[in-house]
Amino acid sequence: MTSPAPLSGRIVRLTDPADPRVADYTSLTDVSLRRKLEPERGLYLAESSKVLRRALDAGHRPRSFFMAEKWLDGLADVLERFDVPVYVGSDDVLERITGFHLHRGAMAAMHRPDPLDLDEVLAASRRVAVLEDIVDHTNVGAIFRSAAALDVDAVLVTPRCADPLYRRAVRVSMGTVFQVPWVRLEHWTADLQRVKDAGFLTAALALSEDAVTVDALAQEQPEKLALILGTEGQGLGAATLHRADRHVVIPMSHGVDSLNVAAASAVAFWETRPR
């Protein structure tokens, strides 16, 4: 394997916000554009030095780096390892490119990893979380962080669920999205049957009359468990509720009927953790 070109020869100092070489970083505040653009280009963005390092530690490959010049020294060990451009510029130029003030150190445009195979992920897992149509990137990132912290083996996301590799989701997850295997399902709810066929008890978090408490579910100690979490507001769809083996609620006080989905996930992950 050839050594990377010297870092000094790969630093590109930006003066023109319209420079086409940094197209990966333009208009980052336009969520609808980025949701379409990034998967099409096979990229995602790692924002902040900590998240960037976690992506690289997970084996992901950079397309380029993007930062203010003051961050070069602190990331020199990383930048020297990869033979890709390092774009640097003033705060003003970087802000005009991205649409916001870049204050978290650095960014990198990363190649998206190859999708994982659902059957292989299920075979290697005892507990999985299924996110049905959760569209808020903050909630998706927070759920991944809880999944990593509380020993959830994998996360499955439905076709309409927010992108776990979108910049905000990655940042909120603190890069743990790179640590937890995840699969984008293609045929929901048909794929729910594949989860059941793989031996998982499917438990839908839902307010229904026949729901059991999460404590009771934990006492069953299922060998394999899939916790299904629904979208903000509407919750889980009727087809999902019909197919799930259990409906599960978290007991609450003071007339509160539900938690934010990210908070609920953490409670459910903790209560049903392997013992």
N, C-alpha and C positions, 0 to 999 in steps of 0.2 A: 504494500500500500504506500502510495506516495505521500510525502509530508505536505501539510497545507502550505500555501504561499505565505510569505511573511505578513504579519498583521498590518504593518505599515503600508504595504502595497494594496491592501483590501479596504482601507478606510476611504469612504466617499463622503466628502463634505458637501452638504446640501446648501444651496443658496436660492433655488427656485422651487416654490411650493408645488408647481405644476410638473416637476421632474417626473417623467414617465417611469423611471426606474423604481420609484417607491409607490407604485400603484397598489401594492398590497396593503398599504397603510392609510390610504385616502378615505375620507368621509366615514370615520369609525363611529360617529354618533348616529348615523343613519341605519337604524336597526333593521328595517325591512330590506334595505339594499344589502347589508352585510349578511343577513341570513340566507340570501339567495347566492350572493357572490362567493362567499368563502367555500361552501361545499363544491360549487362548480369549479373553482380553481384548485380544489384539493388542498386547502390550507386552513389553518386557524391561527389565532394570535395568542401568544403567551405574554402577559403583561406583568411586570415587576420582576426584579432580579430573582426573588425566591421562587416564583412560579416558573420562570424561565429555566432555572436550574433543575427544578423538579421534572419538567418536561424532558430535558436532556438526560437526566438520570434514568428516566423511564425508557430511554432508547429512541425517543422521537428525534427527527432530523430537522435542522433549521434550513430555511430558504435564504434568510438574511437576518441581520440584527439592525435595530433602529433605536437611537438614544442621543441624549445630549452628550457633548464631548467630555463633560466632567465625570461620566460614569465609565469611561474607557479603562481606567486603571483598576477599578474594583472588579471588572469583569474580564480582565485580560486573560486569566487562566482559561476561561470559557472560549473567548473569541479566538484564541490561538489554536484551538483544537479543530475548528471547522473552516473549510475552505470556501467561505461564502462572503458576500459583501457586508460591510459594516457601515451603515448610513448614520452620519452624525450631523447635527445642525444646531443652530441657536434655538432657544425656547420659542421664539416668535415663529420661525420657519416650521418647526415641528408642530406647533399648535395649528398653524394654517393648513398643514397637510392632514392632520388627524381630526381636527375639529374640537380638540380639548387640550388643556394644559397637561403635558406629560410630566407627572411628578412622582411616579413610582419607580424611577430608576431607568428601566429599559424595556424594550419590547423585542419580540422576535416573531417573524412570520415562519410558521412551522408547517412541514408536510403533515397532512392528516395520516394517521396510521391506517393500515388496512383493516376493514371491518372484521370482527370476530364472528365465528360460526356459533349460532345459537345452541345447537345440540352439544357441541364441545364445551361451551361455557356451562350449560346446565349439568353436564356429566361431572364437571369439576367442582360443583357448588353444592352447599347444603342449605344456604339461605340466600334468597334473592329478593330484591325490591323491584316492583313493576310500577313505572310512572305512566299513568294514563292521561295523555293530553295536558300535562302540566306546562303551561305556556310562559310562566314567569321564570326568567333566567336566574334570578336571585334564589328562588325556591329550589330550582334544580341544583344549583351549586351547593346550597346548604344541605340538601339531602345527600349529595355525594360526600360531603365532608362528614356527616353523621354516619354514612355507610362505611366509610374508611375507618372511622374511630371505633365503631361498634361491631366490627367483624361481619359485615354483610359481604358475601363473596362476589356478588355481581349485581348490576343494575340493568334492567331491561326498559327501554323507552319506546312508547308507541309511535306510529308514523307522524302524528301531529304534535308530539311533545317537543318542547324547546330543545335546541342543540346543546348538549353538554359541553361542546368545545367552543361555544360562543364566548367571547371575551369576558363578559360579566359573569357567566356561570363558572368559567375557569377561575376567575379571580376570587369569587365568593367561596369556592371550594378550597381555596388556598393550594391549588394544584393537586388535590387528592383525586380529582377526576382522572389523573394519569395513573393512579394506583389501583383503582377499582375497575375490573373488566366490565365493559358495558356493550350492549347490543341494541341496534335500532331494529325493532320489529317491522316486518313488512306487511303482515296480514292480520291485523288485530280485528276481531277477537279470535280468529282461528288459531293464532299462535298461543293463545291461552291454553288451548287443548294440548299443544306440544309441551307446555310447562307441566300440565297435569300428567301427561303420558310419561314424562321423565321422573315421576314419582313424587312431585311436590304437592303438599297440601296448599291450596290457594285460599288466602284469607284477605277479604276485601274490607278495608277500613271504611265503614259506612254506618250512618244512623238509620238503623232499621229495627223493626219490632222484634225480629228473631235473632238479633245480634248477641254474641257472647262477649264478655269483657276480654280485654287483652291479657289480663291475669289468667283467666280460664284457658285461653288459647295456649299460654306459656306452660300451663300445667299438663297439657296434652303431650308436650315434648315431641312434636312431630320430627321425624328423622330428616325430612326436607320440607322447607317452608318458603312459600312465595307470598310476600306482603304486597298488596295492590293498593296504590295511593292514587286518588283522583284529582282532577283539575280543580283549580281555585273556584269557589262559588258553587258550581253545579255538582261537583263531586263525580262519582263514578257513573258510567252509563248503565242503562238497564240491562243490556246484553251481558256486560261484565258481571253485574250483580247476580244475574240469573245463573251464570256458569261457575261462579266462585263456590268453593266448598264451605266456606264460613263467611259470615259477616261479623265484623269485630268493632267494638267501641272502646274508647278510653274513658273510664269513669271520671266524672268531673263534679266540681262543687259550684255553689253560688249561681246556679242557673246558667252557667256557661255550657253551650251544647257542643262546641267544637274548637279545635285549635287550628292555627295556620298549618298548612300541610307539611311544611318543613319541620315545625315543632312536633307535630304528631308523628312524623317519621322517626324522629330521635327517640321519643317515648316508646314507640312500638319496637324499634330495633333493640333498645336496651332491655325491655321487658321480655323479649323472645330470644335473647342472646343464648348461645350454646352454654350449657352448664355441665 
